[in-house]
Amino acid sequence: MLINPVRIEGLKAVQRFGIVGLLLLGHAQAQSQSPARDNGDPKTLPYNALAFTRDSGNVGRWWSLMNENDKAAFLDGYQQAMSQSRLQTESLCKVLRDAVKPSSDQQAFINEMSAAISVCQQTSDFVGFEKITTKDLDDFYSDPMNQPILLVWSMEYLRDKASGRKTEGQLLDALKAEQKDVHDCGKYPHLCKLGTKESGPSH
């Protein structure tokens, strides 16, 4: 049985939409749990009013301004998205694996096998996010040098740390490389100075 590449892309699209939907659920949960606004405390600002800090590149500032309810709601939505993505990837893996059959067309067989292996290997990428806590993110973004680091990268870093996927040395090397990259003024002129006043440049 030959695998229709359009079908594969369709299944992947369903997976992506599922992730986006659950992440939006996290945003919605955070919004619904925000307390009434108090001009004296930025942590009581509506969730949407804080989003501009993340959109402008200062993810750490956005995270620090959220109250504990919003943090918990956002993290819960993110973790649900990763869990759902794992289940969808496992389902897609089974579809592709079951579709691999002996064929006189060797190249078609190789393509089917490669597609199945590629998707099945991605399943582990979504495991371990449930171990992350809001305190982990608090600690990560408390370092000014980490403020511009994108949430996707920080979540994967914290997943690897909490799950023991990488050694302390590997984690440190990865973090230093990412810090250097986000503070590269040639690549990110609007972000590269974030945190340098407090911690000094990373290179």
C-alpha positions in Angstrom: 0.0 0.0 0.0 1.5 3.3 -1.1 1.1 6.2 1.3 -0.5 9.3 -0.1 1.7 12.3 0.8 -1.3 14.5 0.8 -2.9 12.3 3.4 0.3 12.5 5.5 0.3 16.3 5.3 -3.4 16.3 6.2 -2.8 14.2 9.3 0.1 16.5 10.3 -2.1 19.5 9.8 -4.7 18.1 12.2 -1.9 17.6 14.7 -0.7 21.2 14.4 -4.2 22.6 14.7 -4.8 20.5 17.8 -1.6 21.9 19.4 -2.6 25.5 18.5 -6.1 25.0 19.8 -4.9 23.7 23.2 -2.3 26.5 23.5 -5.1 29.0 22.9 -7.0 27.2 25.6 -4.1 27.9 27.9 -4.4 31.6 27.0 -8.1 31.6 27.5 -7.7 29.9 30.9 -5.2 32.5 31.9 -7.5 35.3 30.8 -10.5 33.8 32.7 -8.5 33.5 35.9 -7.0 37.0 35.9 -8.1 39.1 38.9 -9.6 42.5 38.7 -7.2 45.2 37.5 -5.4 47.2 40.1 -3.3 50.1 38.8 -0.9 49.7 41.6 0.1 46.2 40.8 1.1 45.1 37.2 0.5 41.5 38.1 -3.3 42.2 38.2 -3.4 43.6 34.7 -5.5 41.6 32.3 -3.6 38.8 30.5 -3.9 40.4 27.1 -2.5 43.7 28.4 0.7 41.8 29.3 1.1 39.9 26.0 2.8 42.9 24.3 5.9 42.3 26.4 6.3 38.8 25.0 5.4 39.9 21.5 8.1 42.6 21.7 10.6 39.9 22.5 11.0 40.2 26.3 9.6 36.8 27.2 11.1 36.9 30.7 9.4 40.2 31.5 6.1 38.9 30.3 6.4 35.8 32.5 7.4 37.8 35.6 4.5 40.2 35.2 1.9 37.4 35.3 0.2 36.4 38.5 0.4 32.9 39.8 -3.0 31.9 38.5 -2.2 33.1 35.0 1.2 31.2 35.1 -0.4 28.0 36.2 -3.2 28.3 33.6 -0.8 29.0 30.8 1.5 26.1 31.8 -1.4 23.8 32.1 -2.6 24.7 28.6 0.9 24.2 27.2 1.3 20.8 28.9 -2.1 19.7 27.6 -1.0 20.7 24.1 2.1 18.6 24.3 0.2 15.6 25.7 -2.3 15.8 23.0 0.4 16.2 20.4 2.1 13.1 21.7 -1.2 11.1 21.3 -1.7 12.4 17.8 1.9 11.6 16.8 1.5 8.1 18.2 -1.7 7.7 16.1 0.0 9.0 13.0 3.0 6.8 13.7 0.7 3.7 13.8 -1.0 4.7 10.5 2.3 5.1 8.7 3.8 2.0 10.3 0.8 -0.2 9.4 0.9 1.2 5.8 4.5 -0.1 5.2 4.1 -3.3 3.2 6.6 -5.2 1.0 6.6 -3.8 -2.5 8.2 -4.5 -5.8 8.9 -0.8 -5.9 11.9 -0.5 -3.7 12.1 3.2 -3.7 8.4 3.5 -2.7 9.0 1.0 0.1 12.1 3.0 1.3 10.1 6.2 1.3 7.2 4.7 3.3 9.6 3.2 5.8 11.5 6.5 6.2 8.3 8.5 6.7 7.1 6.1 9.4 10.5 6.1 11.2 10.7 9.9 11.0 7.2 10.4 12.6 7.5 7.7 15.2 10.8 9.1 16.4 9.0 12.5 17.1 6.8 10.9 19.7 9.4 11.3 22.4 9.7 15.0 21.7 6.4 15.6 23.4 7.2 13.6 26.6 8.4 15.2 29.8 6.8 18.6 29.7 4.4 17.5 32.5 7.4 17.6 34.8 7.9 21.4 34.4 6.6 23.7 37.1 5.9 27.4 37.2 8.9 27.7 39.6 11.1 26.2 37.0 10.1 29.0 34.6 10.4 31.6 37.4 14.0 30.4 38.0 14.9 30.3 34.3 13.6 33.8 33.5 15.0 35.3 36.8 18.3 35.4 34.9 18.2 38.6 32.9 20.3 37.0 30.2 17.4 34.6 29.6 14.8 37.2 29.1 14.8 37.2 25.3 14.8 33.4 25.0 11.7 32.1 23.3 9.3 30.1 25.4 9.5 27.1 23.0 13.2 26.8 23.6 13.0 27.3 27.4 10.3 24.7 27.7 12.4 22.2 25.8 15.4 23.0 27.9 13.4 22.6 31.1 11.9 19.4 29.8 15.4 18.0 29.2 16.5 19.2 32.6 13.6 17.8 34.5 13.6 14.5 32.6 17.4 14.0 32.9 17.7 13.7 29.1 20.9 15.7 29.1 23.8 16.1 31.5 24.4 19.3 33.4 27.3 20.0 31.1 25.2 19.5 28.0 22.5 21.7 29.4 25.0 24.5 30.3 26.5 24.4 26.9 23.1 24.6 25.2 22.1 27.5 27.4 25.3 29.5 26.8 24.9 29.0 23.1 21.3 30.1 23.1 22.2 33.2 25.3 24.9 34.1 22.9 22.6 33.7 19.9 19.7 35.8 21.3 22.2 38.6 22.3 23.8 38.7 18.9 23.1 42.3 17.8 23.7 41.4 14.2 20.7 39.0 14.3 18.4 40.6 16.8 19.2 44.3 17.1 16.1 45.0 19.2 16.7 42.2 21.7 20.4 41.9 22.0 20.7 44.4 24.9 18.1 42.7 27.1 19.7 41.7 30.3 23.1 43.0 29.5 22.9 45.9 32.0 22.4 43.5 34.9 24.6 40.6 33.8 26.9 41.8 31.2 27.2 40.5 27.7 27.5 36.7 27.2 30.3 37.0 24.6 
